[in-house]
Amino acid sequence: MRVSSCRIGLLALGVLLTLRARDLCGQAQVISLAATAPSVLTVAVTSGANQTIAGVADNAVNNFPTPVVIQTTWNVRPGQTSTVSLVAYFTLPSQALVGGATQIPSSRVLGRMTTGIPATFTPINQNGVGAVGSAGGSLRLYDVSITGVNKNASRTDNLDLQLDLVGFPPLPAGVYAGVLNLRAVTQ
């Protein structure tokens, strides 16, 4: 039987193409994928956001009527964050509460968080934490050391407040208002 040289050439070409196709299928490209979940840090006042002392007594310590209930939630990376802190502060410490021409400084407003750092009533006259707060008008409420166990957690705390007017000049009749800021910070 005689095989034509044309068929042998086509057969050789077919084998060559088949071998080359296998080489082409063996090549691969690598695509790197990455996803990053951002850190989350939130503070919410769940009750007690408005505090009013109905009848302030001069030369006395006046309790605000109810605690401020604060919920802090975080999801952070332990390698980047070692501590979560909660800070209360007045923007202008010399004017924590203002009524007419009378200004009550932040040192006359006291806070305590029995589950935090100031377990007893402490004046809001500390310096800020990191870049949070104001010099002479802040109060660190708690610090939580972050580990792998509590990198994603939340806590609820009560902040009790007082207005200390012992030794302060008698207040003229009127309304005295101010804003206490709460902010969580990581370090």
N, C-alpha and C positions, 0 to 999 in steps of 0.2 A: 504494500500500500504506500502510496506516495503522498506525503504531506507537502503541501505547497509552502514555499518560504513565506508567503504572505500570511498564512495562518499561523506559522511559528512566530512571526513578527507581531501579529495581533495578540497571540497568547502571551508572549513575553511582555508586551505593553500592558496587557490586563493584569498580570502578576505584579509588574512594577507599580501600576496605579493602585492596586490593592495594598501593597506594602506601604506606599506613600500615604494612603488614606489612613492606615492604622497609625502611622507616625503623627498625622495631624490630629487625630482623635485623642491621642495621649497628652497633648499639650493642654495646660490649664492656666487660668488666671485667678489670682487671689484677690478677694475684696475684703477689706477690714471693716468691721462694724463696731460701733460703740454707741452707747446711750448713757446719758447722765441725768439722774433725777436731782432736781435742785433741792437745796436745804430749805426747810420750812420752819418759821418761828412766828407764832401768833399769840396775841394777848387779847382777851375778851372780858369785859365786865358783864357778868351775868345777872347781877342785881346790885342795887345800892349806888348806881351811877349819879344820882342826885341826892345830896346830903343837905339837910336843913336843920339848924338848931332854932326852934321856935322862939325861945326867950333866952337870949344870952345873958349870963350873970357876970357883971364886972368883978374883977379881982378874984376869979374862981376858975377852976378847970371845968370846961363844958364838954360833955360827950356828944359826938354826933350820934344820931339815933340808931342806926343799923350798920352792920359791917358792909364793906364793899367786897363782893364776892368776885374773885378774879380767877379765870381759867387760862393757863398758859399751855400751849401745845408746841412740840418741836419734833423735827425729824432731821437730824444733823449727822455729819460724819465725824467720828471720834478722832481721826487723824488730823482734822482741820479745826475742831472745836473741843476745848477741854472743859469749858464751863458755860452754863446758861445762867444768867442773872436777871432778876427783875428789879427795876429801879422806879421809884416814885420821885417826881420833881416838879418844882414850880419854875416857870421860865424866868420870871423876875423875882428872886427870893425876897427882896425888900417890899414887894407888893403881892404877897400871896393872896390876901383878901383885901379888897378896896371898897370903901363906902364913902362917897363924897371926897373930902380932902384927907380922910383918915386911911392910913395904910397899915395893915397888920403883916409883919414879916413872917417868912416861912418857919423861923425858929419858934414861933408861937403855935404852930400846927404840929401835933405829935401823931406818930403812927406806930402801930405794932402789928406783927403778924406772928401769932403764937407758933405757927409751923415754919417760920422763917428765921431770919437773923435778929431783927429787933423784937424779941419775945416780950419785952416790956415797952411801954410808951417812950418813944425817942423823938426828939425834935427833928424836923426835916431841914437840917442845916449842914449836911455832909456834902462832900464834893461828888461829882458825877462818876460813873463807871465807864472807863474807856471814853468814847465820844458821846455818851448818853448822860443827860442830866445837866445841871448847872452848878457852878461853884457856890457852895454855901446854901444851896436850896434843894438838895437831893437826899434820898434815903434808900440805901440798898435793902431790899426786902428779903431776898434769898439768893443763894448760889447753889447750883446743882453741878457736881462733877460728872462729866459725860464719859461713859464707858460703852463698850459694845452692847451691854445689857439694856441700858436706858437711852440709847441714841434716838429712839422713836418712842416718845412718851408724852404724858400730859399730867398736870396737877391742878388742883383747885384749892385756893387759899382764901381766908378772910382777912381783910385789912380793916382794923379798927382805928378810928380817928378821934382826936380831941383838939379842942381849941383852948390853950392855956393863957388866960388873961391875968394870972396872979402877978401883981406888980405893974401891970400895964395900965396906962391912963384910962379912965372911964370912957366908954364908947358913946359918941353921940347917937341919938336915935336914928335908925336907918337900916338899910340892907347892905350887908358886906358880902361881896361875891369874889370868887376866884376859881381857877382851874388847876387841878392836880393832874399831872400827866403820868401815865404808866407806860413803861417800855421795857421789853425784854432785849437783852444783848448777849451775844456769844463772844467768848474770848478764847 
